[in-house]
Amino acid sequence: MENIKETLDFGNELKKLNFEFYTLNDVQKESEEYILDNSGHSGRILLATNAAGRGTDIIIDDLSKERGDYM
């Protein structure tokens, strides 16, 4: 996502649909380390701005690799 507003807007839509997700956009409540540790597991959603390096520290679990449910 391009900017913080987009992550917040999309997050609001996910909330309406009762999806659980993490947001990484420089204004999130959780620490970046906590978010990165809890992302990458099958069925988890991470919204992030396109800041340089985002996602490079996320470790994808084996189930996600098998299912191909990561982007």
N, CA, C and O atoms as a CHARMM CRD file, in Angstrom:
* protein
*
  284
    1    1 MET  N      0.84600  -1.16300   0.00000 PROA 1      0.00000
    2    1 MET  CA     0.00000   0.00000   0.00000 PROA 1      0.00000
    3    1 MET  C      0.89700   1.23400   0.00000 PROA 1      0.00000
    4    1 MET  O      2.00900   1.21100   0.52800 PROA 1      0.00000
    5    2 GLU  N      0.41300   2.27300  -0.57900 PROA 2      0.00000
    6    2 GLU  CA     1.22700   3.46100  -0.79000 PROA 2      0.00000
    7    2 GLU  C      1.41200   4.33200   0.44500 PROA 2      0.00000
    8    2 GLU  O      2.48700   4.89700   0.64600 PROA 2      0.00000
    9    3 ASN  N      0.37500   4.44800   1.27600 PROA 3      0.00000
   10    3 ASN  CA     0.50300   5.38900   2.37800 PROA 3      0.00000
   11    3 ASN  C     -0.27800   4.92500   3.61000 PROA 3      0.00000
   12    3 ASN  O     -1.02800   3.95000   3.56000 PROA 3      0.00000
   13    4 ILE  N     -0.08800   5.63100   4.68800 PROA 4      0.00000
   14    4 ILE  CA    -0.71400   5.28200   5.96600 PROA 4      0.00000
   15    4 ILE  C     -2.23100   5.31300   5.85800 PROA 4      0.00000
   16    4 ILE  O     -2.90400   4.43000   6.38900 PROA 4      0.00000
   17    5 LYS  N     -2.77900   6.31000   5.18400 PROA 5      0.00000
   18    5 LYS  CA    -4.23700   6.41500   5.05700 PROA 5      0.00000
   19    5 LYS  C     -4.81700   5.16900   4.38400 PROA 5      0.00000
   20    5 LYS  O     -5.86600   4.67500   4.79600 PROA 5      0.00000
   21    6 GLU  N     -4.14300   4.66500   3.35900 PROA 6      0.00000
   22    6 GLU  CA    -4.62800   3.46200   2.67900 PROA 6      0.00000
   23    6 GLU  C     -4.66400   2.26300   3.62100 PROA 6      0.00000
   24    6 GLU  O     -5.61900   1.48700   3.60500 PROA 6      0.00000
   25    7 THR  N     -3.62600   2.10900   4.44100 PROA 7      0.00000
   26    7 THR  CA    -3.61800   0.97300   5.37000 PROA 7      0.00000
   27    7 THR  C     -4.73500   1.11700   6.39700 PROA 7      0.00000
   28    7 THR  O     -5.36800   0.13000   6.77300 PROA 7      0.00000
   29    8 LEU  N     -4.97400   2.33700   6.84900 PROA 8      0.00000
   30    8 LEU  CA    -6.04300   2.55700   7.82500 PROA 8      0.00000
   31    8 LEU  C     -7.41700   2.32300   7.20900 PROA 8      0.00000
   32    8 LEU  O     -8.27700   1.69900   7.82900 PROA 8      0.00000
   33    9 ASP  N     -7.62600   2.82100   5.99400 PROA 9      0.00000
   34    9 ASP  CA    -8.90900   2.63800   5.31400 PROA 9      0.00000
   35    9 ASP  C     -9.17800   1.16400   5.03000 PROA 9      0.00000
   36    9 ASP  O    -10.27500   0.66700   5.28300 PROA 9      0.00000
   37   10 PHE  N     -8.17600   0.47000   4.50700 PROA 10     0.00000
   38   10 PHE  CA    -8.35300  -0.95000   4.20200 PROA 10     0.00000
   39   10 PHE  C     -8.54200  -1.75100   5.48900 PROA 10     0.00000
   40   10 PHE  O     -9.32200  -2.70200   5.52200 PROA 10     0.00000
   41   11 GLY  N     -7.83300  -1.36800   6.53900 PROA 11     0.00000
   42   11 GLY  CA    -8.00000  -2.01000   7.84000 PROA 11     0.00000
   43   11 GLY  C     -9.41800  -1.86200   8.36000 PROA 11     0.00000
   44   11 GLY  O     -9.96900  -2.80200   8.93300 PROA 11     0.00000
   45   12 ASN  N    -10.01200  -0.69800   8.17000 PROA 12     0.00000
   46   12 ASN  CA   -11.40000  -0.48900   8.58600 PROA 12     0.00000
   47   12 ASN  C    -12.34800  -1.41200   7.83000 PROA 12     0.00000
   48   12 ASN  O    -13.31100  -1.92000   8.40500 PROA 12     0.00000
   49   13 GLU  N    -12.08000  -1.63200   6.54500 PROA 13     0.00000
   50   13 GLU  CA   -12.90700  -2.55000   5.75900 PROA 13     0.00000
   51   13 GLU  C    -12.74000  -3.98300   6.26000 PROA 13     0.00000
   52   13 GLU  O    -13.72000  -4.72300   6.34600 PROA 13     0.00000
   53   14 LEU  N    -11.51800  -4.38000   6.59000 PROA 14     0.00000
   54   14 LEU  CA   -11.29100  -5.72200   7.12100 PROA 14     0.00000
   55   14 LEU  C    -11.98500  -5.91800   8.46800 PROA 14     0.00000
   56   14 LEU  O    -12.51400  -6.99300   8.74900 PROA 14     0.00000
   57   15 LYS  N    -11.97900  -4.86900   9.30100 PROA 15     0.00000
   58   15 LYS  CA   -12.67500  -4.94000  10.59100 PROA 15     0.00000
   59   15 LYS  C    -14.16500  -5.18400  10.39600 PROA 15     0.00000
   60   15 LYS  O    -14.76600  -5.98300  11.11300 PROA 15     0.00000
   61   16 LYS  N    -14.76100  -4.49500   9.42300 PROA 16     0.00000
   62   16 LYS  CA   -16.19100  -4.66600   9.14400 PROA 16     0.00000
   63   16 LYS  C    -16.51400  -6.11600   8.77700 PROA 16     0.00000
   64   16 LYS  O    -17.60800  -6.61000   9.05200 PROA 16     0.00000
   65   17 LEU  N    -15.54300  -6.78600   8.15200 PROA 17     0.00000
   66   17 LEU  CA   -15.72300  -8.17200   7.73600 PROA 17     0.00000
   67   17 LEU  C    -15.23500  -9.16900   8.78700 PROA 17     0.00000
   68   17 LEU  O    -15.20900 -10.37600   8.54800 PROA 17     0.00000
   69   18 ASN  N    -14.84800  -8.64500   9.95600 PROA 18     0.00000
   70   18 ASN  CA   -14.37000  -9.45800  11.08800 PROA 18     0.00000
   71   18 ASN  C    -13.08700 -10.23300  10.80300 PROA 18     0.00000
   72   18 ASN  O    -12.88900 -11.32400  11.33700 PROA 18     0.00000
   73   19 PHE  N    -12.21100  -9.67000   9.95800 PROA 19     0.00000
   74   19 PHE  CA   -10.90500 -10.26400   9.73700 PROA 19     0.00000
   75   19 PHE  C     -9.93200  -9.73900  10.78200 PROA 19     0.00000
   76   19 PHE  O     -9.96500  -8.56000  11.13300 PROA 19     0.00000
   77   20 GLU  N     -9.07200 -10.60900  11.27300 PROA 20     0.00000
   78   20 GLU  CA    -7.98500 -10.17800  12.14800 PROA 20     0.00000
   79   20 GLU  C     -6.77300  -9.88600  11.27300 PROA 20     0.00000
   80   20 GLU  O     -6.50500 -10.61100  10.31500 PROA 20     0.00000
   81   21 PHE  N     -6.04300  -8.82900  11.60100 PROA 21     0.00000
   82   21 PHE  CA    -4.90100  -8.44300  10.78700 PROA 21     0.00000
   83   21 PHE  C     -3.92100  -7.63300  11.61900 PROA 21     0.00000
   84   21 PHE  O     -4.24300  -7.15800  12.70800 PROA 21     0.00000
   85   22 TYR  N     -2.72500  -7.48800  11.08100 PROA 22     0.00000
   86   22 TYR  CA    -1.69100  -6.63000  11.66400 PROA 22     0.00000
   87   22 TYR  C     -1.44000  -5.49100  10.68900 PROA 22     0.00000
   88   22 TYR  O     -1.58200  -5.65800   9.47800 PROA 22     0.00000
   89   23 THR  N     -1.06800  -4.33300  11.22000 PROA 23     0.00000
   90   23 THR  CA    -0.77000  -3.17700  10.38300 PROA 23     0.00000
   91   23 THR  C      0.63800  -2.69700  10.69300 PROA 23     0.00000
   92   23 THR  O      1.01700  -2.53000  11.85200 PROA 23     0.00000
   93   24 LEU  N      1.40200  -2.48000   9.63300 PROA 24     0.00000
   94   24 LEU  CA     2.76500  -1.97700   9.76600 PROA 24     0.00000
   95   24 LEU  C      2.85300  -0.70500   8.92700 PROA 24     0.00000
   96   24 LEU  O      3.01800  -0.75500   7.70800 PROA 24     0.00000
   97   25 ASN  N      2.73700   0.46000   9.62200 PROA 25     0.00000
   98   25 ASN  CA     2.64400   1.72500   8.86800 PROA 25     0.00000
   99   25 ASN  C      3.21200   2.92400   9.62100 PROA 25     0.00000
  100   25 ASN  O      2.87700   4.06400   9.29900 PROA 25     0.00000
  101   26 ASP  N      4.03900   2.69700  10.58800 PROA 26     0.00000
  102   26 ASP  CA     4.67800   3.74800  11.38800 PROA 26     0.00000
  103   26 ASP  C      3.75600   4.42400  12.39400 PROA 26     0.00000
  104   26 ASP  O      4.21400   5.28900  13.14100 PROA 26     0.00000
  105   27 VAL  N      2.48000   4.06500  12.44400 PROA 27     0.00000
  106   27 VAL  CA     1.59100   4.59600  13.47500 PROA 27     0.00000
  107   27 VAL  C      0.86300   3.46500  14.21100 PROA 27     0.00000
  108   27 VAL  O     -0.06200   3.72300  14.98100 PROA 27     0.00000
  109   28 GLN  N      1.27700   2.21600  13.97700 PROA 28     0.00000
  110   28 GLN  CA     0.61600   1.08100  14.61300 PROA 28     0.00000
  111   28 GLN  C      0.86600   1.09400  16.11900 PROA 28     0.00000
  112   28 GLN  O      1.82300   1.69700  16.60400 PROA 28     0.00000
  113   29 LYS  N     -0.01100   0.42100  16.83500 PROA 29     0.00000
  114   29 LYS  CA     0.09200   0.37700  18.29000 PROA 29     0.00000
  115   29 LYS  C      1.14600  -0.63200  18.75700 PROA 29     0.00000
  116   29 LYS  O      1.87400  -0.38100  19.71700 PROA 29     0.00000
  117   30 GLU  N      1.21800  -1.77400  18.06600 PROA 30     0.00000
  118   30 GLU  CA     2.17000  -2.81200  18.45500 PROA 30     0.00000
  119   30 GLU  C      3.56800  -2.44900  17.96200 PROA 30     0.00000
  120   30 GLU  O      3.72400  -1.64500  17.04200 PROA 30     0.00000
  121   31 SER  N      4.57400  -3.04700  18.58000 PROA 31     0.00000
  122   31 SER  CA     5.93400  -2.80500  18.12000 PROA 31     0.00000
  123   31 SER  C      6.15700  -3.53300  16.79900 PROA 31     0.00000
  124   31 SER  O      5.52100  -4.55100  16.52300 PROA 31     0.00000
  125   32 GLU  N      7.06100  -3.00400  15.99300 PROA 32     0.00000
  126   32 GLU  CA     7.35700  -3.62600  14.70400 PROA 32     0.00000
  127   32 GLU  C      7.86300  -5.05100  14.90100 PROA 32     0.00000
  128   32 GLU  O      7.52400  -5.94200  14.12400 PROA 32     0.00000
  129   33 GLU  N      8.66500  -5.26800  15.92600 PROA 33     0.00000
  130   33 GLU  CA     9.19000  -6.61100  16.20800 PROA 33     0.00000
  131   33 GLU  C      8.05100  -7.59300  16.49000 PROA 33     0.00000
  132   33 GLU  O      8.05700  -8.71500  15.98600 PROA 33     0.00000
  133   34 TYR  N      7.07600  -7.17000  17.29500 PROA 34     0.00000
  134   34 TYR  CA     5.92100  -8.01500  17.61000 PROA 34     0.00000
  135   34 TYR  C      5.15700  -8.36500  16.32700 PROA 34     0.00000
  136   34 TYR  O      4.78400  -9.52000  16.11700 PROA 34     0.00000
  137   35 ILE  N      4.93000  -7.37800  15.48700 PROA 35     0.00000
  138   35 ILE  CA     4.18900  -7.59700  14.24400 PROA 35     0.00000
  139   35 ILE  C      4.93400  -8.56200  13.33800 PROA 35     0.00000
  140   35 ILE  O      4.33300  -9.48800  12.79400 PROA 35     0.00000
  141   36 LEU  N      6.23300  -8.35900  13.16800 PROA 36     0.00000
  142   36 LEU  CA     7.01600  -9.24000  12.30600 PROA 36     0.00000
  143   36 LEU  C      7.06100 -10.65900  12.84800 PROA 36     0.00000
  144   36 LEU  O      7.04800 -11.61600  12.07300 PROA 36     0.00000
  145   37 ASP  N      7.11400 -10.81100  14.16300 PROA 37     0.00000
  146   37 ASP  CA     7.11700 -12.14100  14.77000 PROA 37     0.00000
  147   37 ASP  C      5.78700 -12.86300  14.57800 PROA 37     0.00000
  148   37 ASP  O      5.75400 -14.09300  14.53900 PROA 37     0.00000
  149   38 ASN  N      4.70100 -12.11900  14.46000 PROA 38     0.00000
  150   38 ASN  CA     3.37300 -12.71900  14.35700 PROA 38     0.00000
  151   38 ASN  C      2.82400 -12.73500  12.93600 PROA 38     0.00000
  152   38 ASN  O      1.69700 -13.18200  12.72300 PROA 38     0.00000
  153   39 SER  N      3.57200 -12.27000  11.98500 PROA 39     0.00000
  154   39 SER  CA     3.16900 -12.30700  10.58600 PROA 39     0.00000
  155   39 SER  C      3.84300 -13.50700   9.92300 PROA 39     0.00000
  156   39 SER  O      4.77700 -14.08600  10.47800 PROA 39     0.00000
  157   40 GLY  N      3.37700 -13.86600   8.76700 PROA 40     0.00000
  158   40 GLY  CA     4.01300 -14.94900   8.03000 PROA 40     0.00000
  159   40 GLY  C      3.45500 -16.32000   8.32700 PROA 40     0.00000
  160   40 GLY  O      3.94000 -17.31900   7.79600 PROA 40     0.00000
  161   41 HSD  N      2.43500 -16.38000   9.17400 PROA 41     0.00000
  162   41 HSD  CA     1.79800 -17.64700   9.49200 PROA 41     0.00000
  163   41 HSD  C      0.53200 -17.78400   8.64700 PROA 41     0.00000
  164   41 HSD  O     -0.13300 -16.79700   8.33200 PROA 41     0.00000
  165   42 SER  N      0.22200 -19.00200   8.29400 PROA 42     0.00000
  166   42 SER  CA    -0.93200 -19.25400   7.45000 PROA 42     0.00000
  167   42 SER  C     -2.19500 -18.61500   8.02700 PROA 42     0.00000
  168   42 SER  O     -2.49400 -18.76900   9.21200 PROA 42     0.00000
  169   43 GLY  N     -2.91900 -17.90800   7.18900 PROA 43     0.00000
  170   43 GLY  CA    -4.16300 -17.27700   7.60500 PROA 43     0.00000
  171   43 GLY  C     -4.01800 -15.90500   8.22000 PROA 43     0.00000
  172   43 GLY  O     -5.02500 -15.27800   8.54800 PROA 43     0.00000
  173   44 ARG  N     -2.80600 -15.41500   8.39000 PROA 44     0.00000
  174   44 ARG  CA    -2.60700 -14.09400   8.97400 PROA 44     0.00000
  175   44 ARG  C     -2.51700 -13.04700   7.87500 PROA 44     0.00000
  176   44 ARG  O     -1.99600 -13.31100   6.79200 PROA 44     0.00000
  177   45 ILE  N     -3.02700 -11.86400   8.16400 PROA 45     0.00000
  178   45 ILE  CA    -3.02500 -10.76100   7.20200 PROA 45     0.00000
  179   45 ILE  C     -2.14300  -9.65200   7.74600 PROA 45     0.00000
  180   45 ILE  O     -2.25500  -9.27200   8.91200 PROA 45     0.00000
  181   46 LEU  N     -1.26100  -9.13200   6.89300 PROA 46     0.00000
  182   46 LEU  CA    -0.42100  -8.00100   7.24700 PROA 46     0.00000
  183   46 LEU  C     -0.65200  -6.89200   6.23400 PROA 46     0.00000
  184   46 LEU  O     -0.46700  -7.09300   5.03400 PROA 46     0.00000
  185   47 LEU  N     -1.05700  -5.72000   6.71700 PROA 47     0.00000
  186   47 LEU  CA    -1.16100  -4.52300   5.88200 PROA 47     0.00000
  187   47 LEU  C      0.07100  -3.68800   6.15600 PROA 47     0.00000
  188   47 LEU  O      0.42400  -3.45100   7.31100 PROA 47     0.00000
  189   48 ALA  N      0.72800  -3.24000   5.09300 PROA 48     0.00000
  190   48 ALA  CA     1.94600  -2.45800   5.28900 PROA 48     0.00000
  191   48 ALA  C      2.07100  -1.40200   4.20700 PROA 48     0.00000
  192   48 ALA  O      1.63100  -1.59800   3.07400 PROA 48     0.00000
  193   49 THR  N      2.67500  -0.28400   4.56900 PROA 49     0.00000
  194   49 THR  CA     3.02100   0.71200   3.56200 PROA 49     0.00000
  195   49 THR  C      4.16500   0.14300   2.73400 PROA 49     0.00000
  196   49 THR  O      4.79300  -0.84100   3.12600 PROA 49     0.00000
  197   50 ASN  N      4.42900   0.75100   1.61000 PROA 50     0.00000
  198   50 ASN  CA     5.47900   0.22800   0.74500 PROA 50     0.00000
  199   50 ASN  C      6.84800   0.84700   1.05500 PROA 50     0.00000
  200   50 ASN  O      7.67400   1.01300   0.15800 PROA 50     0.00000
  201   51 ALA  N      7.07900   1.18200   2.31000 PROA 51     0.00000
  202   51 ALA  CA     8.38400   1.72300   2.71800 PROA 51     0.00000
  203   51 ALA  C      9.47300   0.68700   2.42700 PROA 51     0.00000
  204   51 ALA  O      9.22700  -0.51800   2.48200 PROA 51     0.00000
  205   52 ALA  N     10.63400   1.15400   2.12900 PROA 52     0.00000
  206   52 ALA  CA    11.73800   0.26400   1.75700 PROA 52     0.00000
  207   52 ALA  C     11.99600  -0.79100   2.82800 PROA 52     0.00000
  208   52 ALA  O     12.07500  -0.48600   4.01800 PROA 52     0.00000
  209   53 GLY  N     12.12400  -2.02100   2.38400 PROA 53     0.00000
  210   53 GLY  CA    12.48100  -3.11100   3.28300 PROA 53     0.00000
  211   53 GLY  C     11.31200  -3.78600   3.97400 PROA 53     0.00000
  212   53 GLY  O     11.51900  -4.79600   4.64700 PROA 53     0.00000
  213   54 ARG  N     10.10900  -3.28400   3.84400 PROA 54     0.00000
  214   54 ARG  CA     8.95800  -3.91000   4.50900 PROA 54     0.00000
  215   54 ARG  C      8.81200  -5.34600   4.03500 PROA 54     0.00000
  216   54 ARG  O      8.84100  -5.62200   2.83600 PROA 54     0.00000
  217   55 GLY  N      8.65800  -6.24100   4.97000 PROA 55     0.00000
  218   55 GLY  CA     8.42000  -7.63000   4.64800 PROA 55     0.00000
  219   55 GLY  C      9.66800  -8.47800   4.53800 PROA 55     0.00000
  220   55 GLY  O      9.57500  -9.70500   4.50500 PROA 55     0.00000
  221   56 THR  N     10.82900  -7.85700   4.48100 PROA 56     0.00000
  222   56 THR  CA    12.03600  -8.65200   4.31700 PROA 56     0.00000
  223   56 THR  C     12.38900  -9.44100   5.56800 PROA 56     0.00000
  224   56 THR  O     13.15300 -10.40200   5.49200 PROA 56     0.00000
  225   57 ASP  N     11.84700  -9.05400   6.71700 PROA 57     0.00000
  226   57 ASP  CA    12.13200  -9.75200   7.96800 PROA 57     0.00000
  227   57 ASP  C     11.03100 -10.73000   8.36500 PROA 57     0.00000
  228   57 ASP  O     11.09800 -11.32400   9.44100 PROA 57     0.00000
  229   58 ILE  N     10.02400 -10.90800   7.52000 PROA 58     0.00000
  230   58 ILE  CA     8.92600 -11.81200   7.83500 PROA 58     0.00000
  231   58 ILE  C      9.32700 -13.22300   7.42000 PROA 58     0.00000
  232   58 ILE  O      9.72900 -13.45600   6.28000 PROA 58     0.00000
  233   59 ILE  N      9.21400 -14.14900   8.34600 PROA 59     0.00000
  234   59 ILE  CA     9.53900 -15.54100   8.07600 PROA 59     0.00000
  235   59 ILE  C      8.23100 -16.27300   7.78800 PROA 59     0.00000
  236   59 ILE  O      7.34800 -16.34400   8.64200 PROA 59     0.00000
  237   60 ILE  N      8.12000 -16.80900   6.59000 PROA 60     0.00000
  238   60 ILE  CA     6.91300 -17.51500   6.16400 PROA 60     0.00000
  239   60 ILE  C      6.95100 -18.93500   6.71700 PROA 60     0.00000
  240   60 ILE  O      7.95800 -19.62800   6.57000 PROA 60     0.00000
  241   61 ASP  N      5.86200 -19.37900   7.35500 PROA 61     0.00000
  242   61 ASP  CA     5.84700 -20.73500   7.90400 PROA 61     0.00000
  243   61 ASP  C      5.64800 -21.76200   6.78500 PROA 61     0.00000
  244   61 ASP  O      5.25900 -21.41500   5.67000 PROA 61     0.00000
  245   62 ASP  N      5.92000 -23.02700   7.10100 PROA 62     0.00000
  246   62 ASP  CA     5.87600 -24.08200   6.09300 PROA 62     0.00000
  247   62 ASP  C      4.49000 -24.25400   5.47600 PROA 62     0.00000
  248   62 ASP  O      4.37500 -24.48800   4.27300 PROA 62     0.00000
  249   63 LEU  N      3.44100 -24.13900   6.28500 PROA 63     0.00000
  250   63 LEU  CA     2.09100 -24.28900   5.75300 PROA 63     0.00000
  251   63 LEU  C      1.79200 -23.20900   4.71700 PROA 63     0.00000
  252   63 LEU  O      1.19400 -23.49100   3.67900 PROA 63     0.00000
  253   64 SER  N      2.20300 -21.98600   4.99500 PROA 64     0.00000
  254   64 SER  CA     1.99600 -20.89800   4.02500 PROA 64     0.00000
  255   64 SER  C      2.76400 -21.16600   2.74600 PROA 64     0.00000
  256   64 SER  O      2.26500 -20.89900   1.65300 PROA 64     0.00000
  257   65 LYS  N      3.97700 -21.69400   2.87000 PROA 65     0.00000
  258   65 LYS  CA     4.77300 -22.01400   1.68300 PROA 65     0.00000
  259   65 LYS  C      4.08900 -23.10200   0.86600 PROA 65     0.00000
  260   65 LYS  O      4.01200 -23.00500  -0.35800 PROA 65     0.00000
  261   66 GLU  N      3.59800 -24.12900   1.53300 PROA 66     0.00000
  262   66 GLU  CA     2.92300 -25.23100   0.83600 PROA 66     0.00000
  263   66 GLU  C      1.66800 -24.75800   0.12500 PROA 66     0.00000
  264   66 GLU  O      1.40300 -25.15200  -1.01100 PROA 66     0.00000
  265   67 ARG  N      0.89700 -23.91300   0.79300 PROA 67     0.00000
  266   67 ARG  CA    -0.36200 -23.43800   0.23000 PROA 67     0.00000
  267   67 ARG  C     -0.19400 -22.27800  -0.72400 PROA 67     0.00000
  268   67 ARG  O     -1.08900 -21.98000  -1.51500 PROA 67     0.00000
  269   68 GLY  N      0.95900 -21.61800  -0.65200 PROA 68     0.00000
  270   68 GLY  CA     1.18600 -20.45400  -1.50400 PROA 68     0.00000
  271   68 GLY  C      0.33600 -19.26800  -1.12800 PROA 68     0.00000
  272   68 GLY  O     -0.00100 -18.44500  -1.97900 PROA 68     0.00000
  273   69 ASP  N     -0.02700 -19.16800   0.18100 PROA 69     0.00000
  274   69 ASP  CA    -0.91200 -18.07900   0.61300 PROA 69     0.00000
  275   69 ASP  C     -0.15000 -16.89800   1.17900 PROA 69     0.00000
  276   69 ASP  O     -0.47000 -16.38900   2.25400 PROA 69     0.00000
  277   70 TYR  N      0.85800 -16.47100   0.44400 PROA 70     0.00000
  278   70 TYR  CA     1.61000 -15.26700   0.81000 PROA 70     0.00000
  279   70 TYR  C      1.89000 -14.47900  -0.46100 PROA 70     0.00000
  280   70 TYR  O      1.95800 -15.04700  -1.55100 PROA 70     0.00000
  281   71 MET  N      2.05100 -13.17400  -0.31700 PROA 71     0.00000
  282   71 MET  CA     2.38000 -12.31900  -1.44800 PROA 71     0.00000
  283   71 MET  C      3.36900 -11.28000  -0.99500 PROA 71     0.00000
  284   71 MET  O      3.79200 -10.44200  -1.79100 PROA 71     0.00000
